[in-house]
Amino acid sequence: MRIGSAIVLIWLIIGVVAAAERNYFSNDRTNCAELSNITLTIVAGPLNYMGVNPKVKCNTPEPSK
């Protein structure tokens, strides 16, 4: 169990490093797509360095008048 936890922790740390290299944390205001891209990049972890570049396209509905 400890080895699995360590692997997951290292996986997520690598994902955070990849997100930081893409400057995802530099923007003060984030929208749905940016937050989704950050999350997917972190979850993808080391796959980011193998060519995976997860992107999400979010369209939120406009408020009615």
PDB file of N, CA, C, O and CB in Angstrom:
ATOM      1  N   MET A   1       0.815  -1.192   0.000  1.00  0.00           N
ATOM      2  CA  MET A   1       0.000   0.000   0.000  1.00  0.00           C
ATOM      3  C   MET A   1       0.861   1.259   0.000  1.00  0.00           C
ATOM      4  O   MET A   1       0.507   2.240  -0.654  1.00  0.00           O
ATOM      5  CB  MET A   1      -0.929  -0.004   1.196  1.00  0.00           C
ATOM      6  N   ARG A   2       1.967   1.254   0.707  1.00  0.00           N
ATOM      7  CA  ARG A   2       2.829   2.435   0.764  1.00  0.00           C
ATOM      8  C   ARG A   2       3.477   2.723  -0.589  1.00  0.00           C
ATOM      9  O   ARG A   2       3.645   3.880  -0.973  1.00  0.00           O
ATOM     10  CB  ARG A   2       3.909   2.248   1.828  1.00  0.00           C
ATOM     11  N   ILE A   3       3.835   1.674  -1.294  1.00  0.00           N
ATOM     12  CA  ILE A   3       4.464   1.874  -2.600  1.00  0.00           C
ATOM     13  C   ILE A   3       3.463   2.496  -3.572  1.00  0.00           C
ATOM     14  O   ILE A   3       3.814   3.398  -4.332  1.00  0.00           O
ATOM     15  CB  ILE A   3       5.003   0.532  -3.162  1.00  0.00           C
ATOM     16  N   GLY A   4       2.229   2.023  -3.548  1.00  0.00           N
ATOM     17  CA  GLY A   4       1.194   2.593  -4.415  1.00  0.00           C
ATOM     18  C   GLY A   4       0.936   4.055  -4.106  1.00  0.00           C
ATOM     19  O   GLY A   4       0.775   4.865  -5.019  1.00  0.00           O
ATOM     20  N   SER A   5       0.895   4.400  -2.828  1.00  0.00           N
ATOM     21  CA  SER A   5       0.688   5.789  -2.425  1.00  0.00           C
ATOM     22  C   SER A   5       1.850   6.664  -2.876  1.00  0.00           C
ATOM     23  O   SER A   5       1.652   7.790  -3.331  1.00  0.00           O
ATOM     24  CB  SER A   5       0.513   5.886  -0.906  1.00  0.00           C
ATOM     25  N   ALA A   6       3.051   6.141  -2.747  1.00  0.00           N
ATOM     26  CA  ALA A   6       4.235   6.897  -3.168  1.00  0.00           C
ATOM     27  C   ALA A   6       4.227   7.118  -4.674  1.00  0.00           C
ATOM     28  O   ALA A   6       4.575   8.200  -5.147  1.00  0.00           O
ATOM     29  CB  ALA A   6       5.521   6.167  -2.747  1.00  0.00           C
ATOM     30  N   ILE A   7       3.834   6.103  -5.424  1.00  0.00           N
ATOM     31  CA  ILE A   7       3.776   6.240  -6.881  1.00  0.00           C
ATOM     32  C   ILE A   7       2.744   7.290  -7.286  1.00  0.00           C
ATOM     33  O   ILE A   7       3.004   8.105  -8.170  1.00  0.00           O
ATOM     34  CB  ILE A   7       3.442   4.887  -7.538  1.00  0.00           C
ATOM     35  N   VAL A   8       1.576   7.274  -6.646  1.00  0.00           N
ATOM     36  CA  VAL A   8       0.538   8.261  -6.957  1.00  0.00           C
ATOM     37  C   VAL A   8       1.015   9.662  -6.601  1.00  0.00           C
ATOM     38  O   VAL A   8       0.791  10.603  -7.363  1.00  0.00           O
ATOM     39  CB  VAL A   8      -0.769   7.935  -6.205  1.00  0.00           C
ATOM     40  N   LEU A   9       1.667   9.812  -5.458  1.00  0.00           N
ATOM     41  CA  LEU A   9       2.168  11.121  -5.043  1.00  0.00           C
ATOM     42  C   LEU A   9       3.219  11.645  -6.023  1.00  0.00           C
ATOM     43  O   LEU A   9       3.173  12.811  -6.413  1.00  0.00           O
ATOM     44  CB  LEU A   9       2.757  11.041  -3.629  1.00  0.00           C
ATOM     45  N   ILE A  10       4.151  10.805  -6.415  1.00  0.00           N
ATOM     46  CA  ILE A  10       5.183  11.208  -7.385  1.00  0.00           C
ATOM     47  C   ILE A  10       4.541  11.549  -8.725  1.00  0.00           C
ATOM     48  O   ILE A  10       4.938  12.519  -9.371  1.00  0.00           O
ATOM     49  CB  ILE A  10       6.238  10.083  -7.568  1.00  0.00           C
ATOM     50  N   TRP A  11       3.550  10.762  -9.150  1.00  0.00           N
ATOM     51  CA  TRP A  11       2.825  11.005 -10.400  1.00  0.00           C
ATOM     52  C   TRP A  11       2.208  12.413 -10.391  1.00  0.00           C
ATOM     53  O   TRP A  11       2.347  13.167 -11.354  1.00  0.00           O
ATOM     54  CB  TRP A  11       1.719   9.928 -10.608  1.00  0.00           C
ATOM     55  N   LEU A  12       1.524  12.754  -9.285  1.00  0.00           N
ATOM     56  CA  LEU A  12       0.867  14.059  -9.190  1.00  0.00           C
ATOM     57  C   LEU A  12       1.873  15.198  -9.090  1.00  0.00           C
ATOM     58  O   LEU A  12       1.634  16.279  -9.629  1.00  0.00           O
ATOM     59  CB  LEU A  12      -0.061  14.090  -7.988  1.00  0.00           C
ATOM     60  N   ILE A  13       2.987  14.975  -8.414  1.00  0.00           N
ATOM     61  CA  ILE A  13       4.024  16.013  -8.333  1.00  0.00           C
ATOM     62  C   ILE A  13       4.586  16.305  -9.712  1.00  0.00           C
ATOM     63  O   ILE A  13       4.810  17.466 -10.055  1.00  0.00           O
ATOM     64  CB  ILE A  13       5.158  15.584  -7.378  1.00  0.00           C
ATOM     65  N   ILE A  14       4.813  15.280 -10.499  1.00  0.00           N
ATOM     66  CA  ILE A  14       5.294  15.469 -11.877  1.00  0.00           C
ATOM     67  C   ILE A  14       4.257  16.256 -12.675  1.00  0.00           C
ATOM     68  O   ILE A  14       4.624  17.108 -13.485  1.00  0.00           O
ATOM     69  CB  ILE A  14       5.585  14.094 -12.564  1.00  0.00           C
ATOM     70  N   GLY A  15       2.973  15.988 -12.461  1.00  0.00           N
ATOM     71  CA  GLY A  15       1.914  16.737 -13.132  1.00  0.00           C
ATOM     72  C   GLY A  15       1.906  18.198 -12.743  1.00  0.00           C
ATOM     73  O   GLY A  15       1.693  19.064 -13.592  1.00  0.00           O
ATOM     74  N   VAL A  16       2.135  18.488 -11.473  1.00  0.00           N
ATOM     75  CA  VAL A  16       2.195  19.882 -11.011  1.00  0.00           C
ATOM     76  C   VAL A  16       3.386  20.593 -11.644  1.00  0.00           C
ATOM     77  O   VAL A  16       3.279  21.756 -12.033  1.00  0.00           O
ATOM     78  CB  VAL A  16       2.292  19.948  -9.464  1.00  0.00           C
ATOM     79  N   VAL A  17       4.510  19.907 -11.748  1.00  0.00           N
ATOM     80  CA  VAL A  17       5.694  20.491 -12.392  1.00  0.00           C
ATOM     81  C   VAL A  17       5.398  20.799 -13.861  1.00  0.00           C
ATOM     82  O   VAL A  17       5.780  21.857 -14.360  1.00  0.00           O
ATOM     83  CB  VAL A  17       6.912  19.532 -12.277  1.00  0.00           C
ATOM     84  N   ALA A  18       4.729  19.892 -14.546  1.00  0.00           N
ATOM     85  CA  ALA A  18       4.381  20.111 -15.951  1.00  0.00           C
ATOM     86  C   ALA A  18       3.434  21.303 -16.092  1.00  0.00           C
ATOM     87  O   ALA A  18       3.590  22.108 -17.011  1.00  0.00           O
ATOM     88  CB  ALA A  18       3.737  18.843 -16.553  1.00  0.00           C
ATOM     89  N   ALA A  19       2.460  21.425 -15.198  1.00  0.00           N
ATOM     90  CA  ALA A  19       1.527  22.560 -15.247  1.00  0.00           C
ATOM     91  C   ALA A  19       2.259  23.867 -14.968  1.00  0.00           C
ATOM     92  O   ALA A  19       1.963  24.889 -15.587  1.00  0.00           O
ATOM     93  CB  ALA A  19       0.380  22.366 -14.230  1.00  0.00           C
ATOM     94  N   ALA A  20       3.203  23.840 -14.051  1.00  0.00           N
ATOM     95  CA  ALA A  20       3.975  25.048 -13.751  1.00  0.00           C
ATOM     96  C   ALA A  20       4.850  25.447 -14.937  1.00  0.00           C
ATOM     97  O   ALA A  20       5.000  26.636 -15.219  1.00  0.00           O
ATOM     98  CB  ALA A  20       4.845  24.833 -12.503  1.00  0.00           C
ATOM     99  N   GLU A  21       5.429  24.467 -15.637  1.00  0.00           N
ATOM    100  CA  GLU A  21       6.242  24.770 -16.817  1.00  0.00           C
ATOM    101  C   GLU A  21       5.417  25.400 -17.934  1.00  0.00           C
ATOM    102  O   GLU A  21       5.942  26.160 -18.747  1.00  0.00           O
ATOM    103  CB  GLU A  21       6.914  23.505 -17.328  1.00  0.00           C
ATOM    104  N   ARG A  22       4.132  25.084 -17.971  1.00  0.00           N
ATOM    105  CA  ARG A  22       3.242  25.670 -18.983  1.00  0.00           C
ATOM    106  C   ARG A  22       2.613  26.972 -18.505  1.00  0.00           C
ATOM    107  O   ARG A  22       1.724  27.508 -19.166  1.00  0.00           O
ATOM    108  CB  ARG A  22       2.146  24.681 -19.357  1.00  0.00           C
ATOM    109  N   ASN A  23       3.064  27.484 -17.365  1.00  0.00           N
ATOM    110  CA  ASN A  23       2.599  28.753 -16.782  1.00  0.00           C
ATOM    111  C   ASN A  23       1.102  28.771 -16.506  1.00  0.00           C
ATOM    112  O   ASN A  23       0.458  29.810 -16.650  1.00  0.00           O
ATOM    113  CB  ASN A  23       2.947  29.898 -17.701  1.00  0.00           C
ATOM    114  N   TYR A  24       0.548  27.635 -16.113  1.00  0.00           N
ATOM    115  CA  TYR A  24      -0.879  27.580 -15.803  1.00  0.00           C
ATOM    116  C   TYR A  24      -1.199  28.265 -14.478  1.00  0.00           C
ATOM    117  O   TYR A  24      -2.351  28.630 -14.244  1.00  0.00           O
ATOM    118  CB  TYR A  24      -1.351  26.133 -15.764  1.00  0.00           C
ATOM    119  N   PHE A  25      -0.220  28.448 -13.614  1.00  0.00           N
ATOM    120  CA  PHE A  25      -0.473  29.037 -12.311  1.00  0.00           C
ATOM    121  C   PHE A  25      -0.200  30.540 -12.273  1.00  0.00           C
ATOM    122  O   PHE A  25      -0.314  31.151 -11.211  1.00  0.00           O
ATOM    123  CB  PHE A  25       0.363  28.346 -11.276  1.00  0.00           C
ATOM    124  N   SER A  26       0.151  31.140 -13.385  1.00  0.00           N
ATOM    125  CA  SER A  26       0.521  32.558 -13.397  1.00  0.00           C
ATOM    126  C   SER A  26      -0.677  33.490 -13.510  1.00  0.00           C
ATOM    127  O   SER A  26      -0.550  34.680 -13.220  1.00  0.00           O
ATOM    128  CB  SER A  26       1.466  32.826 -14.534  1.00  0.00           C
ATOM    129  N   ASN A  27      -1.821  32.993 -13.917  1.00  0.00           N
ATOM    130  CA  ASN A  27      -3.006  33.822 -14.114  1.00  0.00           C
ATOM    131  C   ASN A  27      -3.810  33.892 -12.816  1.00  0.00           C
ATOM    132  O   ASN A  27      -4.084  32.866 -12.194  1.00  0.00           O
ATOM    133  CB  ASN A  27      -3.880  33.268 -15.268  1.00  0.00           C
ATOM    134  N   ASP A  28      -4.188  35.118 -12.409  1.00  0.00           N
ATOM    135  CA  ASP A  28      -4.987  35.278 -11.188  1.00  0.00           C
ATOM    136  C   ASP A  28      -6.417  34.810 -11.380  1.00  0.00           C
ATOM    137  O   ASP A  28      -7.001  34.212 -10.476  1.00  0.00           O
ATOM    138  CB  ASP A  28      -4.982  36.729 -10.742  1.00  0.00           C
ATOM    139  N   ARG A  29      -6.980  35.073 -12.532  1.00  0.00           N
ATOM    140  CA  ARG A  29      -8.363  34.699 -12.802  1.00  0.00           C
ATOM    141  C   ARG A  29      -8.379  33.523 -13.768  1.00  0.00           C
ATOM    142  O   ARG A  29      -7.758  33.571 -14.830  1.00  0.00           O
ATOM    143  CB  ARG A  29      -9.165  35.898 -13.376  1.00  0.00           C
ATOM    144  N   THR A  30      -9.085  32.482 -13.396  1.00  0.00           N
ATOM    145  CA  THR A  30      -9.194  31.322 -14.273  1.00  0.00           C
ATOM    146  C   THR A  30     -10.652  31.089 -14.622  1.00  0.00           C
ATOM    147  O   THR A  30     -11.558  31.442 -13.867  1.00  0.00           O
ATOM    148  CB  THR A  30      -8.585  30.067 -13.611  1.00  0.00           C
ATOM    149  N   ASN A  31     -10.855  30.497 -15.766  1.00  0.00           N
ATOM    150  CA  ASN A  31     -12.217  30.146 -16.176  1.00  0.00           C
ATOM    151  C   ASN A  31     -12.336  28.620 -16.202  1.00  0.00           C
ATOM    152  O   ASN A  31     -11.419  27.905 -15.797  1.00  0.00           O
ATOM    153  CB  ASN A  31     -12.568  30.764 -17.582  1.00  0.00           C
ATOM    154  N   CYS A  32     -13.461  28.148 -16.676  1.00  0.00           N
ATOM    155  CA  CYS A  32     -13.737  26.710 -16.701  1.00  0.00           C
ATOM    156  C   CYS A  32     -12.670  25.948 -17.483  1.00  0.00           C
ATOM    157  O   CYS A  32     -12.168  24.929 -17.011  1.00  0.00           O
ATOM    158  CB  CYS A  32     -15.115  26.447 -17.308  1.00  0.00           C
ATOM    159  N   ALA A  33     -12.325  26.426 -18.660  1.00  0.00           N
ATOM    160  CA  ALA A  33     -11.362  25.719 -19.506  1.00  0.00           C
ATOM    161  C   ALA A  33      -9.970  25.711 -18.882  1.00  0.00           C
ATOM    162  O   ALA A  33      -9.290  24.686 -18.914  1.00  0.00           O
ATOM    163  CB  ALA A  33     -11.305  26.357 -20.893  1.00  0.00           C
ATOM    164  N   GLU A  34      -9.540  26.829 -18.319  1.00  0.00           N
ATOM    165  CA  GLU A  34      -8.211  26.884 -17.719  1.00  0.00           C
ATOM    166  C   GLU A  34      -8.113  25.966 -16.509  1.00  0.00           C
ATOM    167  O   GLU A  34      -7.117  25.264 -16.336  1.00  0.00           O
ATOM    168  CB  GLU A  34      -7.869  28.314 -17.320  1.00  0.00           C
ATOM    169  N   LEU A  35      -9.136  25.971 -15.679  1.00  0.00           N
ATOM    170  CA  LEU A  35      -9.131  25.099 -14.511  1.00  0.00           C
ATOM    171  C   LEU A  35      -9.141  23.625 -14.926  1.00  0.00           C
ATOM    172  O   LEU A  35      -8.471  22.798 -14.309  1.00  0.00           O
ATOM    173  CB  LEU A  35     -10.336  25.406 -13.614  1.00  0.00           C
ATOM    174  N   SER A  36      -9.892  23.307 -15.957  1.00  0.00           N
ATOM    175  CA  SER A  36      -9.930  21.928 -16.464  1.00  0.00           C
ATOM    176  C   SER A  36      -8.585  21.522 -17.054  1.00  0.00           C
ATOM    177  O   SER A  36      -8.132  20.397 -16.844  1.00  0.00           O
ATOM    178  CB  SER A  36     -11.032  21.774 -17.524  1.00  0.00           C
ATOM    179  N   ASN A  37      -7.943  22.425 -17.787  1.00  0.00           N
ATOM    180  CA  ASN A  37      -6.625  22.127 -18.354  1.00  0.00           C
ATOM    181  C   ASN A  37      -5.594  21.884 -17.253  1.00  0.00           C
ATOM    182  O   ASN A  37      -4.778  20.969 -17.356  1.00  0.00           O
ATOM    183  CB  ASN A  37      -6.162  23.274 -19.265  1.00  0.00           C
ATOM    184  N   ILE A  38      -5.630  22.697 -16.208  1.00  0.00           N
ATOM    185  CA  ILE A  38      -4.705  22.516 -15.088  1.00  0.00           C
ATOM    186  C   ILE A  38      -4.922  21.150 -14.449  1.00  0.00           C
ATOM    187  O   ILE A  38      -3.966  20.416 -14.198  1.00  0.00           O
ATOM    188  CB  ILE A  38      -4.888  23.637 -14.038  1.00  0.00           C
ATOM    189  N   THR A  39      -6.177  20.814 -14.188  1.00  0.00           N
ATOM    190  CA  THR A  39      -6.496  19.540 -13.546  1.00  0.00           C
ATOM    191  C   THR A  39      -6.066  18.352 -14.401  1.00  0.00           C
ATOM    192  O   THR A  39      -5.467  17.403 -13.895  1.00  0.00           O
ATOM    193  CB  THR A  39      -7.989  19.456 -13.259  1.00  0.00           C
ATOM    194  N   LEU A  40      -6.369  18.406 -15.688  1.00  0.00           N
ATOM    195  CA  LEU A  40      -5.985  17.299 -16.577  1.00  0.00           C
ATOM    196  C   LEU A  40      -4.476  17.169 -16.713  1.00  0.00           C
ATOM    197  O   LEU A  40      -3.954  16.057 -16.798  1.00  0.00           O
ATOM    198  CB  LEU A  40      -6.603  17.494 -17.953  1.00  0.00           C
ATOM    199  N   THR A  41      -3.775  18.288 -16.733  1.00  0.00           N
ATOM    200  CA  THR A  41      -2.319  18.244 -16.828  1.00  0.00           C
ATOM    201  C   THR A  41      -1.731  17.591 -15.591  1.00  0.00           C
ATOM    202  O   THR A  41      -0.803  16.788 -15.688  1.00  0.00           O
ATOM    203  CB  THR A  41      -1.741  19.654 -17.013  1.00  0.00           C
ATOM    204  N   ILE A  42      -2.271  17.935 -14.421  1.00  0.00           N
ATOM    205  CA  ILE A  42      -1.774  17.339 -13.187  1.00  0.00           C
ATOM    206  C   ILE A  42      -2.084  15.845 -13.148  1.00  0.00           C
ATOM    207  O   ILE A  42      -1.225  15.049 -12.768  1.00  0.00           O
ATOM    208  CB  ILE A  42      -2.385  18.042 -11.967  1.00  0.00           C
ATOM    209  N   VAL A  43      -3.290  15.455 -13.533  1.00  0.00           N
ATOM    210  CA  VAL A  43      -3.672  14.045 -13.515  1.00  0.00           C
ATOM    211  C   VAL A  43      -2.879  13.245 -14.544  1.00  0.00           C
ATOM    212  O   VAL A  43      -2.556  12.081 -14.304  1.00  0.00           O
ATOM    213  CB  VAL A  43      -5.173  13.899 -13.779  1.00  0.00           C
ATOM    214  N   ALA A  44      -2.564  13.847 -15.675  1.00  0.00           N
ATOM    215  CA  ALA A  44      -1.796  13.142 -16.711  1.00  0.00           C
ATOM    216  C   ALA A  44      -0.365  12.869 -16.268  1.00  0.00           C
ATOM    217  O   ALA A  44       0.273  11.940 -16.763  1.00  0.00           O
ATOM    218  CB  ALA A  44      -1.787  13.951 -18.005  1.00  0.00           C
ATOM    219  N   GLY A  45       0.142  13.674 -15.340  1.00  0.00           N
ATOM    220  CA  GLY A  45       1.462  13.447 -14.756  1.00  0.00           C
ATOM    221  C   GLY A  45       2.567  13.285 -15.775  1.00  0.00           C
ATOM    222  O   GLY A  45       2.735  14.148 -16.636  1.00  0.00           O
ATOM    223  N   PRO A  46       3.332  12.194 -15.702  1.00  0.00           N
ATOM    224  CA  PRO A  46       4.464  11.981 -16.591  1.00  0.00           C
ATOM    225  C   PRO A  46       4.083  11.852 -18.066  1.00  0.00           C
ATOM    226  O   PRO A  46       4.934  12.013 -18.940  1.00  0.00           O
ATOM    227  CB  PRO A  46       5.197  10.760 -16.166  1.00  0.00           C
ATOM    228  N   LEU A  47       2.820  11.564 -18.346  1.00  0.00           N
ATOM    229  CA  LEU A  47       2.400  11.460 -19.743  1.00  0.00           C
ATOM    230  C   LEU A  47       2.582  12.782 -20.488  1.00  0.00           C
ATOM    231  O   LEU A  47       2.694  12.794 -21.714  1.00  0.00           O
ATOM    232  CB  LEU A  47       0.943  11.017 -19.822  1.00  0.00           C
ATOM    233  N   ASN A  48       2.611  13.896 -19.749  1.00  0.00           N
ATOM    234  CA  ASN A  48       2.850  15.193 -20.364  1.00  0.00           C
ATOM    235  C   ASN A  48       4.192  15.226 -21.093  1.00  0.00           C
ATOM    236  O   ASN A  48       4.334  15.885 -22.124  1.00  0.00           O
ATOM    237  CB  ASN A  48       2.800  16.292 -19.310  1.00  0.00           C
ATOM    238  N   TYR A  49       5.166  14.513 -20.551  1.00  0.00           N
ATOM    239  CA  TYR A  49       6.500  14.502 -21.148  1.00  0.00           C
ATOM    240  C   TYR A  49       6.630  13.455 -22.250  1.00  0.00           C
ATOM    241  O   TYR A  49       7.689  13.314 -22.861  1.00  0.00           O
ATOM    242  CB  TYR A  49       7.546  14.249 -20.078  1.00  0.00           C
ATOM    243  N   MET A  50       5.552  12.727 -22.498  1.00  0.00           N
ATOM    244  CA  MET A  50       5.520  11.758 -23.595  1.00  0.00           C
ATOM    245  C   MET A  50       4.658  12.249 -24.746  1.00  0.00           C
ATOM    246  O   MET A  50       4.334  11.485 -25.655  1.00  0.00           O
ATOM    247  CB  MET A  50       5.003  10.412 -23.100  1.00  0.00           C
ATOM    248  N   GLY A  51       4.286  13.525 -24.709  1.00  0.00           N
ATOM    249  CA  GLY A  51       3.549  14.112 -25.818  1.00  0.00           C
ATOM    250  C   GLY A  51       2.080  14.362 -25.560  1.00  0.00           C
ATOM    251  O   GLY A  51       1.401  14.936 -26.411  1.00  0.00           O
ATOM    252  N   VAL A  52       1.565  13.949 -24.412  1.00  0.00           N
ATOM    253  CA  VAL A  52       0.157  14.191 -24.106  1.00  0.00           C
ATOM    254  C   VAL A  52       0.002  15.662 -23.708  1.00  0.00           C
ATOM    255  O   VAL A  52       0.727  16.159 -22.846  1.00  0.00           O
ATOM    256  CB  VAL A  52      -0.353  13.233 -22.963  1.00  0.00           C
ATOM    257  N   ASN A  53      -0.937  16.340 -24.334  1.00  0.00           N
ATOM    258  CA  ASN A  53      -1.205  17.739 -24.011  1.00  0.00           C
ATOM    259  C   ASN A  53      -2.717  17.903 -23.860  1.00  0.00           C
ATOM    260  O   ASN A  53      -3.393  18.334 -24.794  1.00  0.00           O
ATOM    261  CB  ASN A  53      -0.631  18.705 -25.114  1.00  0.00           C
ATOM    262  N   PRO A  54      -3.245  17.559 -22.682  1.00  0.00           N
ATOM    263  CA  PRO A  54      -4.700  17.582 -22.511  1.00  0.00           C
ATOM    264  C   PRO A  54      -5.262  18.999 -22.555  1.00  0.00           C
ATOM    265  O   PRO A  54      -4.718  19.914 -21.935  1.00  0.00           O
ATOM    266  CB  PRO A  54      -5.080  16.922 -21.194  1.00  0.00           C
ATOM    267  N   LYS A  55      -6.328  19.166 -23.277  1.00  0.00           N
ATOM    268  CA  LYS A  55      -7.019  20.458 -23.381  1.00  0.00           C
ATOM    269  C   LYS A  55      -8.512  20.212 -23.259  1.00  0.00           C
ATOM    270  O   LYS A  55      -9.024  19.185 -23.705  1.00  0.00           O
ATOM    271  CB  LYS A  55      -6.681  21.186 -24.728  1.00  0.00           C
ATOM    272  N   VAL A  56      -9.196  21.156 -22.657  1.00  0.00           N
ATOM    273  CA  VAL A  56     -10.637  21.071 -22.495  1.00  0.00           C
ATOM    274  C   VAL A  56     -11.242  22.347 -23.047  1.00  0.00           C
ATOM    275  O   VAL A  56     -10.704  23.439 -22.860  1.00  0.00           O
ATOM    276  CB  VAL A  56     -11.035  20.855 -21.002  1.00  0.00           C
ATOM    277  N   LYS A  57     -12.350  22.199 -23.721  1.00  0.00           N
ATOM    278  CA  LYS A  57     -13.064  23.359 -24.242  1.00  0.00           C
ATOM    279  C   LYS A  57     -14.398  23.449 -23.507  1.00  0.00           C
ATOM    280  O   LYS A  57     -15.259  22.583 -23.658  1.00  0.00           O
ATOM    281  CB  LYS A  57     -13.274  23.257 -25.800  1.00  0.00           C
ATOM    282  N   CYS A  58     -14.560  24.496 -22.715  1.00  0.00           N
ATOM    283  CA  CYS A  58     -15.772  24.684 -21.920  1.00  0.00           C
ATOM    284  C   CYS A  58     -16.572  25.859 -22.480  1.00  0.00           C
ATOM    285  O   CYS A  58     -16.026  26.922 -22.774  1.00  0.00           O
ATOM    286  CB  CYS A  58     -15.422  24.921 -20.423  1.00  0.00           C
ATOM    287  N   ASN A  59     -17.845  25.644 -22.615  1.00  0.00           N
ATOM    288  CA  ASN A  59     -18.744  26.724 -22.989  1.00  0.00           C
ATOM    289  C   ASN A  59     -19.809  26.835 -21.925  1.00  0.00           C
ATOM    290  O   ASN A  59     -20.651  25.949 -21.782  1.00  0.00           O
ATOM    291  CB  ASN A  59     -19.372  26.489 -24.389  1.00  0.00           C
ATOM    292  N   THR A  60     -19.774  27.916 -21.184  1.00  0.00           N
ATOM    293  CA  THR A  60     -20.796  28.121 -20.177  1.00  0.00           C
ATOM    294  C   THR A  60     -21.903  28.976 -20.774  1.00  0.00           C
ATOM    295  O   THR A  60     -21.632  29.876 -21.569  1.00  0.00           O
ATOM    296  CB  THR A  60     -20.205  28.779 -18.905  1.00  0.00           C
ATOM    297  N   PRO A  61     -23.126  28.707 -20.403  1.00  0.00           N
ATOM    298  CA  PRO A  61     -24.237  29.468 -20.969  1.00  0.00           C
ATOM    299  C   PRO A  61     -24.225  30.924 -20.515  1.00  0.00           C
ATOM    300  O   PRO A  61     -23.861  31.237 -19.381  1.00  0.00           O
ATOM    301  CB  PRO A  61     -25.555  28.824 -20.588  1.00  0.00           C
ATOM    302  N   GLU A  62     -24.625  31.789 -21.411  1.00  0.00           N
ATOM    303  CA  GLU A  62     -24.729  33.222 -21.093  1.00  0.00           C
ATOM    304  C   GLU A  62     -26.000  33.453 -20.265  1.00  0.00           C
ATOM    305  O   GLU A  62     -27.021  32.807 -20.499  1.00  0.00           O
ATOM    306  CB  GLU A  62     -24.749  34.097 -22.406  1.00  0.00           C
ATOM    307  N   PRO A  63     -25.932  34.367 -19.309  1.00  0.00           N
ATOM    308  CA  PRO A  63     -27.140  34.660 -18.547  1.00  0.00           C
ATOM    309  C   PRO A  63     -28.202  35.313 -19.421  1.00  0.00           C
ATOM    310  O   PRO A  63     -27.882  36.085 -20.325  1.00  0.00           O
ATOM    311  CB  PRO A  63     -26.814  35.559 -17.363  1.00  0.00           C
ATOM    312  N   SER A  64     -29.450  35.004 -19.150  1.00  0.00           N
ATOM    313  CA  SER A  64     -30.541  35.587 -19.937  1.00  0.00           C
ATOM    314  C   SER A  64     -30.760  37.030 -19.522  1.00  0.00           C
ATOM    315  O   SER A  64     -30.438  37.433 -18.405  1.00  0.00           O
ATOM    316  CB  SER A  64     -31.846  34.773 -19.764  1.00  0.00           C
ATOM    317  N   LYS A  65     -31.316  37.800 -20.451  1.00  0.00           N
ATOM    318  CA  LYS A  65     -31.540  39.235 -20.180  1.00  0.00           C
ATOM    319  C   LYS A  65     -32.839  39.464 -19.473  1.00  0.00           C
ATOM    320  O   LYS A  65     -33.184  40.606 -19.170  1.00  0.00           O
ATOM    321  CB  LYS A  65     -31.519  40.039 -21.465  1.00  0.00           C
TER     322      LYS A  65
END
